[in-house]
Amino acid sequence: MKQPIVSARHFSRRNFLKYAVAGTLAAHAAAFANVTTAWSADAKGGNMLILYFSHSGNTRKVAEQIHGSIGGDMLELKTVVPYPQDYDSVVDQAQREQKNNARPRIATEIPNLEKYDVIFIGFPNWWGSMPMPFFTLLEKYDVGDRTIIPFCTHEGSRFGRSEQDLRRLCPRARLLKGFETRGSRAAGAQKSVDAWLRGLGLLTG
Ligand SMILES: Cc1cc2nc3c(=O)[nH]c(=O)nc-3n(C[C@H](O)[C@H](O)[C@H](O)COP(=O)(O)O)c2cc1C
């Protein structure tokens, strides 16, 4: 799969930074006001699901690093109609879906949701939040009071508004401190991923 080129220049040309970065810091701070940083004993050792969406492979790399370090089940969120590979087309489609508050049809089902205590949710930042298929998924499946741990790859906007959106979609969930990295650094993120997992109490040593 050809990796789209996501340079800072490209982003400014498409007004991404103006649109997506504005308010990111404030949003980030607000989101973390509601985020639990400590791992609680009752969730530890529970069954874990690493659920992720990745269009060009960056987020998948982080998902694999998490999985390599702590195990759990991996599940890729896929849409019924795959997103176009062409960069401009996917950018336009994602923007349209967000503006229309669309719920793209998803092909992925979560088998045995009840068996998981902890769900990692990984995504690329698309126009300042999660790709819309996550909205479809999280409205279809009630995660209840499970523990949700987000991770995100991006090209500068970090989590954007995604944590607030997650909080809204999963109002009873316990949202733990997430991990974010630039997509271009995803392949080399293992050390930072492990440090984050250690901080959550999920990885020892
Ligand atoms: C449709 C689309 C929208 C994007 N919007 C943003 C954005 O708002 N802010 C940002 O920092 N990066 C944005 N990016 C860059 C991606 O978040 C980044 O390249 C990410 O690592 C891609 O992950 P993936 O390889 O798992 O798909 C966007 C990329 C695409 C394709």
The ligand as a Tripos MOL2 file, in Angstrom:
@<TRIPOS>MOLECULE
LIG
   31    33     1     0     0
SMALL
NO_CHARGES

@<TRIPOS>ATOM
      1 C1         -8.2720   12.0130    5.8590 C.3       1 LIG1
      2 C2         -7.0920   12.4500    6.6730 C.ar      1 LIG1
      3 C3         -7.2380   13.4800    7.5810 C.ar      1 LIG1
      4 C4         -6.1750   13.8420    8.4040 C.ar      1 LIG1
      5 N1         -6.3450   14.8510    9.3070 N.ar      1 LIG1
      6 C5         -5.3340   15.1880   10.1350 C.ar      1 LIG1
      7 C6         -5.4840   16.2160   11.0920 C.ar      1 LIG1
      8 O1         -6.5200   16.8470   11.2020 O.2       1 LIG1
      9 N2         -4.4500   16.4840   11.9040 N.ar      1 LIG1
     10 C7         -3.2640   15.7950   11.8210 C.ar      1 LIG1
     11 O2         -2.3610   16.0690   12.5900 O.2       1 LIG1
     12 N3         -3.0890   14.8090   10.9180 N.ar      1 LIG1
     13 C8         -4.0830   14.4910   10.0780 C.ar      1 LIG1
     14 N4         -3.9170   13.4940    9.1490 N.ar      1 LIG1
     15 C9         -2.6570   12.7140    9.1560 C.3       1 LIG1
     16 C10        -2.8450   11.3590    9.8190 C.3       1 LIG1
     17 O3         -3.4320   11.4860   11.1040 O.3       1 LIG1
     18 C11        -1.5130   10.6490    9.9990 C.3       1 LIG1
     19 O4         -0.8350   10.5530    8.7770 O.3       1 LIG1
     20 C12        -1.7000    9.2630   10.6070 C.3       1 LIG1
     21 O5         -0.4670    8.8090   11.1130 O.3       1 LIG1
     22 C13        -2.2280    8.2570    9.6020 C.3       1 LIG1
     23 O6         -2.4080    7.0430   10.2820 O.3       1 LIG1
     24 P1         -2.6460    5.6680    9.5210 P.3       1 LIG1
     25 O7         -1.3710    5.4060    8.7180 O.co2     1 LIG1
     26 O8         -2.8110    4.6780   10.6060 O.co2     1 LIG1
     27 O9         -3.8240    5.8160    8.6570 O.co2     1 LIG1
     28 C14        -4.9310   13.1660    8.2950 C.ar      1 LIG1
     29 C15        -4.7860   12.1530    7.3310 C.ar      1 LIG1
     30 C16        -5.8490   11.8080    6.5240 C.ar      1 LIG1
     31 C17        -5.6800   10.7200    5.5020 C.3       1 LIG1
@<TRIPOS>BOND
     1     1     2 1
     2     2     3 ar
     3     2    30 ar
     4     3     4 ar
     5     4     5 ar
     6     4    28 ar
     7     5     6 ar
     8     6     7 ar
     9     6    13 1
    10     7     8 2
    11     7     9 ar
    12     9    10 ar
    13    10    11 2
    14    10    12 ar
    15    12    13 ar
    16    13    14 ar
    17    14    15 1
    18    14    28 ar
    19    15    16 1
    20    16    17 1
    21    16    18 1
    22    18    19 1
    23    18    20 1
    24    20    21 1
    25    20    22 1
    26    22    23 1
    27    23    24 1
    28    24    25 2
    29    24    26 1
    30    24    27 1
    31    28    29 ar
    32    29    30 ar
    33    30    31 1
@<TRIPOS>SUBSTRUCTURE
     1 LIG1         1 GROUP 0 **** ****
